[in-house]
Amino acid sequence: MVEELVAAGVALASAGAVYLMAAARVVKQYERGVVLRLGRLTSEVRGPGFNMIIPGIDRMRRVNMQIVTMPVPAQEGITRDNVTVRVDAVVYFKVVDAADAVVRVEDYRFAVSQMAQTSLRSIIGKSELDDLLSNREKLNQGLELMMDSPAIGWGVSVDRVEIKDVSLPETMKRSMARQAEATRDRRARVINADAELQASKKLAEAAAAMSDQPAALQLRLLQTVVAVAAEKNSTLVLPFPVELLRFLERSGLQAQAQTVQAEAETERARAERPAAPPAPPPTPVENGAVDGELPLLEDLPEAENLS
């Protein structure tokens, strides 16, 4: 009799241990347990700790309530200004309602991933290239709003969306590099022109001050000579007054004008001089000499005496 009671007690304890092992569930701190009893959702969501269910009738699904970091695969699209880009992003989301995440959507992770890809493609088509490169905060907020609206019905809250990288074609990179170089060149030219303007104003003020005091110009000249002579070189630069050059130039022009005037007067005097009278005709030669011919030897009287 006692043996039968002991055996029954052991059997009952064993059955209780088996039942306890089958019914016991441990939910972690960052999880929530959703219990389906005969396929129907119970109203109570089990919190963290030790929980009991009815084996064979209840079925518990644990839902992670932590923030999930999900990378979005790179999506290729055409921007509003007709530039082909490749953009990838990252999504931060978490489950706020464990029951809706189990009941309303089959796989909330896969659903959020697909929604992030389609939203990223949509935001690429609505934006321009400059916005993708320099105005990412606004695009991130737009992506977050586009994803959070449908996700809230799945018990999921999108915490943040960040565009991670924007890949451009090589031709576009070269064009942007040329544009940046031209912009920097324009900025350098403007700065140089501004510096020249300020320097000209200061030089004009200095010239006005030196014109009132001519000795200041001489002192400045001596300072320049001292500064040049301080270096160990064999060349000494001395400034030449511009007024002297102008004086020499005027003197040369006056001398040239006088020379031209003298030559003109000489030509005028030659033109006004009277013409010379014609030369008299030659006298005829005696003893039968023909005009323009020399007399023969025998025609001369001295020739007769000699003979």
VENVENGI-V308230 format. One record per residue. N is the residue number from 1. RES is the residue in one letter. SS is DSSP state (a for helix, b for strand, c for the rest). PHI is phi in whole degrees, -180 to 180 (999 if undefined). D_LAST is the distance of its C-alpha to the last C-alpha in Angstrom with 1 decimal. Layout:
n | res | ss | phi | d_last
N | RES | SS | PHI | D_LAST
N | RES | SS | PHI | D_LAST
This chain:
n | res | ss | phi | d_last
1 | M | c | 999 | 217.7
2 | V | a | -67 | 215.7
3 | E | a | -64 | 213.2
4 | E | a | -67 | 212.8
5 | L | a | -65 | 212.2
6 | V | a | -65 | 209.6
7 | A | a | -64 | 207.9
8 | A | a | -65 | 207.9
9 | G | a | -65 | 206.5
10 | V | a | -65 | 203.7
11 | A | a | -65 | 202.9
12 | L | a | -65 | 202.9
13 | A | a | -65 | 200.6
14 | S | a | -64 | 198.3
15 | A | a | -64 | 198.2
16 | G | a | -65 | 197.5
17 | A | a | -65 | 194.7
18 | V | a | -65 | 193.2
19 | Y | a | -63 | 193.5
20 | L | a | -65 | 192.0
21 | M | a | -67 | 189.1
22 | A | a | -77 | 188.5
23 | A | a | -96 | 188.9
24 | A | b | -78 | 187.0
25 | R | b | -136 | 183.5
26 | V | b | -115 | 181.2
27 | V | b | -105 | 178.6
28 | K | c | -76 | 175.8
29 | Q | c | -62 | 174.8
30 | Y | c | -91 | 171.7
31 | E | b | -121 | 173.5
32 | R | b | -133 | 175.9
33 | G | b | -103 | 178.4
34 | V | b | -106 | 178.9
35 | V | b | -104 | 182.3
36 | L | b | -110 | 182.9
37 | R | b | -104 | 186.6
38 | L | c | 53 | 187.2
39 | G | c | 86 | 183.7
40 | R | b | -106 | 184.3
41 | L | b | -76 | 182.5
42 | T | b | -79 | 184.8
43 | S | b | -72 | 184.4
44 | E | b | -99 | 184.0
45 | V | b | -97 | 180.8
46 | R | b | -72 | 181.7
47 | G | c | -87 | 180.2
48 | P | c | -68 | 179.1
49 | G | b | 121 | 181.8
50 | F | b | -87 | 184.7
51 | N | b | -135 | 185.8
52 | M | b | -117 | 188.4
53 | I | c | -128 | 188.2
54 | I | c | -90 | 190.6
55 | P | c | -62 | 189.6
56 | G | c | 81 | 189.1
57 | I | c | -114 | 189.2
58 | D | b | -95 | 186.6
59 | R | b | -138 | 182.9
60 | M | b | -107 | 180.7
61 | R | b | -119 | 176.9
62 | R | b | -89 | 175.1
63 | V | b | -118 | 172.2
64 | N | b | -77 | 169.6
65 | M | c | -101 | 169.0
66 | Q | c | -75 | 166.0
67 | I | c | -74 | 162.6
68 | V | b | -103 | 160.7
69 | T | b | -102 | 157.0
70 | M | b | -125 | 155.6
71 | P | b | -75 | 152.0
72 | V | b | -97 | 150.7
73 | P | b | -58 | 148.5
74 | A | b | -62 | 144.9
75 | Q | b | -113 | 144.6
76 | E | b | -101 | 141.3
77 | G | b | -154 | 140.7
78 | I | b | -114 | 138.2
79 | T | c | -74 | 138.0
80 | R | c | -68 | 137.8
81 | D | c | -97 | 134.0
82 | N | c | 63 | 133.7
83 | V | c | -121 | 133.2
84 | T | b | -82 | 135.0
85 | V | b | -132 | 136.8
86 | R | b | -128 | 139.4
87 | V | b | -125 | 142.0
88 | D | b | -125 | 145.0
89 | A | b | -146 | 147.7
90 | V | b | -138 | 150.9
91 | V | b | -119 | 154.3
92 | Y | b | -115 | 157.0
93 | F | b | -143 | 160.4
94 | K | b | -151 | 164.1
95 | V | b | -89 | 167.5
96 | V | c | -107 | 169.4
97 | D | c | -135 | 172.3
98 | A | a | -65 | 173.4
99 | A | a | -65 | 175.7
100 | D | a | -66 | 173.0
101 | A | a | -65 | 170.5
102 | V | a | -89 | 173.1
103 | V | a | -89 | 174.5
104 | R | c | -82 | 171.7
105 | V | c | -138 | 168.9
106 | E | c | -70 | 169.0
107 | D | c | -139 | 166.4
108 | Y | a | -68 | 165.1
109 | R | a | -67 | 162.3
110 | F | a | -65 | 160.9
111 | A | a | -65 | 161.3
112 | V | a | -66 | 159.4
113 | S | a | -63 | 156.6
114 | Q | a | -66 | 156.1
115 | M | a | -65 | 156.3
116 | A | a | -65 | 153.7
117 | Q | a | -65 | 151.2
118 | T | a | -67 | 151.6
119 | S | a | -66 | 151.3
120 | L | a | -66 | 148.2
121 | R | a | -63 | 146.6
122 | S | a | -66 | 147.6
123 | I | a | -70 | 146.2
124 | I | a | -65 | 142.8
125 | G | a | -69 | 142.5
126 | K | a | -91 | 143.3
127 | S | c | -110 | 140.9
128 | E | c | -100 | 137.2
129 | L | a | -63 | 135.2
130 | D | a | -63 | 134.7
131 | D | a | -68 | 138.4
132 | L | a | -65 | 139.1
133 | L | a | -91 | 136.6
134 | S | a | -122 | 137.3
135 | N | c | -122 | 140.5
136 | R | a | -74 | 142.9
137 | E | a | -62 | 145.8
138 | K | a | -66 | 146.2
139 | L | a | -68 | 146.0
140 | N | a | -63 | 148.6
141 | Q | a | -66 | 151.0
142 | G | a | -64 | 150.5
143 | L | a | -64 | 151.3
144 | E | a | -63 | 154.4
145 | L | a | -67 | 155.7
146 | M | a | -64 | 155.0
147 | M | a | -87 | 156.9
148 | D | a | -74 | 159.7
149 | S | a | -62 | 161.0
150 | P | a | -78 | 162.2
151 | A | a | -72 | 163.0
152 | I | a | -66 | 165.5
153 | G | a | -75 | 167.8
154 | W | a | -95 | 167.8
155 | G | c | 78 | 169.0
156 | V | b | -119 | 165.6
157 | S | b | -118 | 163.5
158 | V | b | -82 | 159.7
159 | D | b | -82 | 159.0
160 | R | b | -164 | 155.2
161 | V | b | -132 | 152.2
162 | E | b | -129 | 148.8
163 | I | b | -78 | 145.6
164 | K | b | -92 | 144.4
165 | D | b | -151 | 141.0
166 | V | b | -126 | 138.5
167 | S | b | -100 | 136.2
168 | L | b | -114 | 133.0
169 | P | c | -66 | 130.5
170 | E | a | -65 | 127.3
171 | T | a | -62 | 125.1
172 | M | a | -68 | 127.2
173 | K | a | -63 | 126.9
174 | R | a | -65 | 123.1
175 | S | a | -63 | 123.0
176 | M | a | -67 | 125.3
177 | A | a | -66 | 123.1
178 | R | a | -65 | 120.0
179 | Q | a | -63 | 121.9
180 | A | a | -65 | 123.1
181 | E | a | -65 | 119.6
182 | A | a | -64 | 118.2
183 | T | a | -65 | 121.0
184 | R | a | -67 | 120.3
185 | D | a | -64 | 116.6
186 | R | a | -62 | 117.4
187 | R | a | -64 | 119.7
188 | A | a | -66 | 117.1
189 | R | a | -65 | 114.5
190 | V | a | -65 | 116.9
191 | I | a | -65 | 117.8
192 | N | a | -64 | 114.2
193 | A | a | -64 | 113.4
194 | D | a | -64 | 116.4
195 | A | a | -65 | 115.2
196 | E | a | -63 | 111.8
197 | L | a | -63 | 113.4
198 | Q | a | -65 | 115.5
199 | A | a | -65 | 112.6
200 | S | a | -64 | 110.5
201 | K | a | -63 | 113.3
202 | K | a | -66 | 113.6
203 | L | a | -66 | 109.8
204 | A | a | -64 | 109.8
205 | E | a | -64 | 112.6
206 | A | a | -66 | 110.8
207 | A | a | -65 | 107.6
208 | A | a | -64 | 109.5
209 | A | a | -67 | 111.1
210 | M | a | -71 | 107.8
211 | S | a | -66 | 106.1
212 | D | a | -73 | 108.8
213 | Q | c | -125 | 108.1
214 | P | a | -61 | 104.4
215 | A | a | -65 | 105.4
216 | A | a | -64 | 107.4
217 | L | a | -66 | 104.2
218 | Q | a | -65 | 102.7
219 | L | a | -63 | 105.8
220 | R | a | -64 | 105.8
221 | L | a | -62 | 102.2
222 | L | a | -64 | 103.1
223 | Q | a | -62 | 106.1
224 | T | a | -65 | 103.9
225 | V | a | -64 | 101.4
226 | V | a | -64 | 104.4
227 | A | a | -65 | 105.8
228 | V | a | -73 | 102.5
229 | A | a | -73 | 101.9
230 | A | c | -67 | 105.4
231 | E | c | -77 | 104.4
232 | K | c | -84 | 102.7
233 | N | c | -140 | 99.3
234 | S | c | -102 | 95.7
235 | T | c | -116 | 95.0
236 | L | c | -120 | 95.8
237 | V | c | -96 | 95.7
238 | L | c | -115 | 95.0
239 | P | c | -71 | 95.5
240 | F | c | -107 | 92.5
241 | P | c | -63 | 93.5
242 | V | a | -70 | 92.9
243 | E | a | -63 | 92.1
244 | L | a | -66 | 89.1
245 | L | a | -62 | 87.8
246 | R | a | -65 | 88.3
247 | F | a | -64 | 86.5
248 | L | a | -65 | 83.5
249 | E | a | -65 | 83.5
250 | R | a | -65 | 83.5
251 | S | a | -63 | 80.7
252 | G | a | -63 | 78.6
253 | L | a | -67 | 79.2
254 | Q | a | -65 | 78.3
255 | A | a | -63 | 75.0
256 | Q | a | -64 | 74.2
257 | A | a | -66 | 75.1
258 | Q | a | -65 | 72.9
259 | T | a | -62 | 69.9
260 | V | a | -64 | 70.4
261 | Q | a | -67 | 70.7
262 | A | a | -65 | 67.5
263 | E | a | -62 | 65.5
264 | A | a | -66 | 67.0
265 | E | a | -65 | 66.0
266 | T | a | -63 | 62.4
267 | E | a | -63 | 62.2
268 | R | a | -67 | 63.8
269 | A | a | -66 | 61.3
270 | R | a | -63 | 58.3
271 | A | a | -69 | 59.9
272 | E | a | -86 | 60.5
273 | R | c | -68 | 56.9
274 | P | c | -70 | 54.9
275 | A | c | -75 | 52.0
276 | A | c | -72 | 48.3
277 | P | c | -64 | 46.4
278 | P | c | -71 | 43.8
279 | A | c | -71 | 40.1
280 | P | c | -66 | 37.8
281 | P | c | -69 | 35.5
282 | P | c | -67 | 31.8
283 | T | c | -76 | 29.6
284 | P | c | -73 | 27.1
285 | V | c | -95 | 23.3
286 | E | c | -71 | 21.2
287 | N | c | 58 | 18.2
288 | G | c | 71 | 20.3
289 | A | c | -77 | 21.1
290 | V | c | -81 | 24.3
291 | D | c | -59 | 27.1
292 | G | c | 88 | 27.3
293 | E | c | -117 | 23.8
294 | L | c | -82 | 20.6
295 | P | c | -69 | 17.4
296 | L | c | -73 | 14.7
297 | L | c | -69 | 11.4
298 | E | c | -73 | 9.5
299 | D | c | -80 | 12.1
300 | L | c | -78 | 11.4
301 | P | a | -67 | 10.2
302 | E | a | -68 | 8.7
303 | A | a | -66 | 6.3
304 | E | a | -66 | 5.1
305 | N | a | -64 | 5.4
306 | L | a | -67 | 3.7
307 | S | c | -77 | 0.0
